[in-house]
Amino acid sequence: MNDFISHAADLPAPTRFPWIAEGIAFGGDYNPEQWPEELWPEDIALMQRAGVTSVSLGIFSWGMLEVADDVWEWGWLDRIMDLLHAGGIGVNLATPTAAPPIWLLQSHPEIATVDADGHRTAQGGRLAWSPSSAVFRRYAVRVVRAVAERYGTHPALRMWHVSNEIGNENGRCFSEETGAAFRVWLAARFGDVEQLNAAWGTAFWGHHYTSFDQIEPPRGARTGHNPALLLDFERFTSDALIGHYRAERDVLREITPDVPITTNFMVMNTPGATDHEVWAREVDIVANDHYTIGADPHRHSELAFSADRVRGLVDGRPWMLMEHSTAAVNWQGVNRAKSAGEMARDSLAHVARGSDGVLFFQWRASTAGAEQFHSAMIPHAGVDSQIFRDVEQLGATLTALAPVRGSRVEKARVALLFDHDTVAALRSGRKPSTRVDPIDMPIAIHRALTQRGIAVDVLPSSADLDGYAAVVVPTLYLVDDALPARVERFAAAGGHVLVTYFSGIADVNNRVRTGGYPGAFRDLLGVRVDEFFPLMADESVELDNGWTADVWLENVDAHDAEVLARVATGERAGVPAYTRRTVGAGSAAYLATRPDEAGLDAVVGDLVDIAGVQPVAVVDAGLEVTRRTADDRSYLFLINQTGHERRAEASGRDLVSGESYEGSVRVAPGAVVVIEESR
């Protein structure tokens, strides 16, 4: 097996680990403790039949292992570890801290999270623990040490899976213990309380502090909290959760220095409590959970954006898809089943964008418990089902794609900047419009580029911009002082920039930049805005180039920029809506509204034309195209999201079907073709 290299910030040597499976890892969460033991051999046989190579084990097993305080029952886990090893299936063994046992919750109710109104979480769910709880930390570290000492040398062990979706249900806690930890965090961040007062603008409403001891978490209040306090509490929350992850990780590293460690991120849909850019530096391999929203007509675009964002967190290195669904989930209003071929397309779209693993929640659909109607690799209907037949086919496809593992997605020529801090800042305090969604424009622009066959790297704003021809800054509300200068240097050197509305407005303390909007990017763009005009839900305007726009308008003064489109209707008729300014050898464009799909496609077309960016390959509309490369080979992924045959210009052998093509590739409706390209 090839090795992968850890880039975690503080790992001791060695930092080189074998990959967790032969080829692309395939499998999912396995919960044998939910099933009769006599079923386990059948599970192993079915896993072998489906091509499963990797399972995540023991994720919610704490109460089944430590049945009372320091009373342990290991037998069942010993036996299933041995069975999996005998079956040739590797184990990503979890630290079982996602679900504290009932005896612990009852003996120490103070470990549970407290909501903003002071209500403590009752037993019965999962992730009920506060990351600031010293008592929980003590018990969690103890169970991690026990598991690591017992199974650290087991031959089935391939990777440690720390807890599960840390920060999901326990994303925020407002307990007294959390308040004390928050004050310590603030003291370390600001040094003295006067620095905090200056940064937060506490003179407003007379909230001046004379001691860190006076500061409380943003608990329930009849009026809104200070946006700076809210933002720093978001940052503290992510850091507190990371602190708990590190505590578990460090025990594992001490006992098993040669076993890689991860935890599953949730880069998907609406961003959560954790800043994944920071977390990505703390794991040996980035693992992500991703679930599409059935009601979202652009769910596959969101998947592509999220997968590209995960890759951007690891500088383009391979990562792994730790969880997704075979069909319906159980937590949406209406839990839509996937259409024919959709499971395979979703799976392979992640592989196309850099994942070297395809894992699901879960192996068998539960018959009891809170997720009893969540789909699985074996549904309630059993193996005589379309889902399991599709799982078997996917396993065969991934076996055929084994040569792809270890290759990297070809670096794009377009970078799109996206930061968790902007998301956190936009939800920290009242803003001009709740219709401004920090993820809307990033996904919409990414979709418009992808539909043109243009590759996109979704990067944190701190990323190196060298090698890119175009940079998109979509609704990047909060930026530090360094980014505008970096973007301007990029443009002056011949790069081309697109900035969209409500970008550059706030500094790192969530304070509005004065002098006119768009704040930090005002000089770069050659425009100045003195007032926003957000549109109501039923409002739209026409532009003089025929586009329709909604959500947002601004009173733009294009004093040093060419006006490419103006508002043509309504009170703001004549106001610039789309501008461009020459900057050295490059340019900087500003989009001050949200155009319709045709308008956004035209904006993206302008950007790639002026930047000279070409598609990954010449393909028909509706065909997603991505290329992964290694030193001596390349793989062109063609995913047909339409109900009609599509074509691409390419030559080589399809790893999925074995068919060879010369010059033109046919992709059947809903199919995936992976061309090992002729070199």
C-alpha positions, 0 to 999 in steps of 0.5 A, a space after each residue: 500500500 502507498 503511504 500518505 503523509 500527515 500534516 497535522 500541526 503538532 504530531 511527533 514523528 513518525 508522520 507517515 502511515 499506510 493507507 487504510 485499505 487496498 485501493 479506494 476504501 469502501 464500507 461504512 459505520 458498522 454497529 454489530 452491538 445492535 444485532 444478534 451475534 449469530 448474524 455477525 458471520 453473515 455480515 462479514 460474508 456480505 461485506 466480502 460479497 459487496 467489496 467492503 474493505 473498511 468499517 467504522 466500529 464502536 462509535 456509540 459503544 461506550 455504554 456497551 463497553 463500560 457498563 458501570 463506572 470502571 466496569 468493563 465488558 470487552 468480549 463482544 468487541 474482541 470477537 467482532 474485531 477478530 471476525 473482521 480481521 479474519 474477513 480481510 476488513 480493516 477497522 477505523 476504531 472509534 473512541 466511543 465518546 459521542 454518546 456518554 453512557 446513561 450511568 455517567 449522565 445520571 451520576 454527573 448531570 453537570 457534564 451535559 450542555 446548557 442552552 442559552 436559556 439555562 436549560 440543561 440537556 437531558 439524557 436520551 440523545 447523543 453528543 450531550 456533553 460540554 467540551 468545557 466540562 472537566 468531569 467529562 474530559 476526565 471520563 472521556 480520556 479514561 475510556 480512550 486510554 482503555 480502548 487504545 491499550 486493548 486494541 492498539 496492536 490489533 491487526 484489524 486496526 487501520 485508523 482511529 476515529 475520534 468521537 463522531 461529528 464533534 460540534 453537531 448536537 453539542 455545538 454551543 454550551 452556555 453553562 457556568 463552566 463554559 463561561 469560565 473557559 470563555 473568559 480564560 480564552 478571551 484573556 489569552 486572545 486580548 491580553 487585557 480587558 481594555 484591548 477587548 473593550 476597544 475591539 468589541 466597541 463596548 461603549 455601545 449600550 454602556 457594556 464597558 468591562 473593567 474585568 474579564 470576570 464580568 463577561 458572560 456567554 451570550 445567553 438569552 436576552 430580549 435584545 441582541 448581543 454585541 456582534 463582536 461578542 457573538 463572533 468571539 463566542 463562535 470562535 471560542 466554541 470551535 476552539 473548545 471542541 478542538 481542545 477536546 479532540 486534541 485531548 483524545 488524540 494525544 492519548 491515542 498518539 502516545 499509545 499508538 504512534 504508528 496509527 493515523 487519527 481522524 475525526 469526521 468533519 461536516 462540510 456540507 449544506 449549512 456550516 456548523 460550529 467548527 472552523 474546519 480550516 483550523 481542524 484540518 491541521 489537527 488530523 492525519 487525514 481529513 474525513 468528511 460527512 456529507 448528506 444532500 438535501 432532498 428538497 434542494 434542486 441544486 443538491 449535486 452542485 452543493 455536493 460538488 462545492 462541499 467536496 471542492 472545499 474539503 480538498 481546499 482544506 488539505 492543499 489538494 491532497 486526497 481526503 476521505 468521505 466518511 459518511 453519506 447515504 445510500 438513499 433517504 436520511 431520517 432528519 429532513 422534513 420529507 426524506 427523499 429517496 435517491 433516484 436510480 444511479 444517484 447513489 453511485 453518482 454521489 459517491 463517485 463525485 466525491 472521488 472525482 474531487 479528491 476522496 480516496 474513500 467512499 463510506 456510508 452511514 451505515 451497514 445495516 438499517 437500524 430497526 430501533 432507535 432514533 435513526 430507524 428510518 435512515 437508509 443503509 447499505 443493507 436496507 430493512 428489505 435485506 439483500 434482495 433489494 435494489 439498494 444492496 444490488 447498487 451497493 454491490 455494483 458500486 463496490 465493483 466500480 471502486 475496485 476497478 478505480 483502485 489505480 486512481 487512489 493517491 492521485 490528486 485533482 488537477 489544480 484549477 485555474 480559478 480559486 473561490 475564497 470561502 471562510 468559516 469566519 464570514 459565516 460566523 460573523 454573518 450570523 453574529 448580530 443583525 444584518 441588513 437582510 436575512 436573505 443574504 446567505 453566506 453560502 448562496 453566492 459561493 455555491 451559485 458561482 461554483 455551479 455556474 463555473 462547473 456547468 461550463 466545465 471549469 475546475 474550481 479550487 475552493 480555498 480559505 482566504 489565507 491560501 496562496 493565490 499563485 498559479 491562479 488566473 482568476 479569483 472569486 470573492 463571493 459574499 466574503 463579509 469579514 476579511 482581515 487587513 492583509 487580504 485586500 492587499 494580497 488580492 490587489 497584488 494578484 490583479 496587478 500581476 495579471 490576475 482577474 478578480 470578481 467580488 460580489 455584494 456584501 464583501 469586505 464589510 467587517 474587520 476581524 472583530 466584526 466591526 464595520 469598516 468605515 468610509 463607504 462600502 465595500 469596505 476593504 475592497 473599495 479601492 481595488 474595485 474603484 467603487 464606493 457605496 454609501 447605502 444598501 438597498 436590500 430587496 424584499 422577498 417578492 421584489 426583483 429588478 431588471 438590468 439594462 442588459 436583460 438580466 433579472 436580479 433580486 435579493 440585493 441592490 446598492 447605491 454604487 458610485 463607479 468613480 473609477 470603474 467601467 459600468 457593465 450593467 445598470 439597474 433599469 427598473 424601480 427606484 434605483 434605475 440607473 445605478 451601476 450593478 456590475 462594474 470592472 476596473 483595470 488593475 495593473 495587468 489584470 482586472 477587478 469586477 464588482 457584482 452589486 446584486 444577485 442576478 438570475 441564472 443566465 446573468 450569473 452565467 454571463 458574469 462567470 463567462 466574462 471572468 473566464 474569458 478575460 482570464 483565458 481559463 479553459 474547461 477541463 475538457 470539451 464536454 456537452 452541457 450537463 456533464 460534470 468533468 474533473 481530472 485527477 493526475 499522478 506523475 505518469 497518468 491522469 483520470 478524467 471523471 465524466 458524470 452525467 447528471 441528465 436524462 440524455 446521452 452526453 459526449 466529451 472529447 477524450 481518449 483512453 480506457 474507461 476504468 468502469 466499463 473497460 471500453 476504449 475511446 478515441 477522440 469522443 466519449 459517450 456517457 449514457 444518461 445518469 452514468 459515470 465514466 472514468 477515462 484513464 487518459 492516453 498519454 
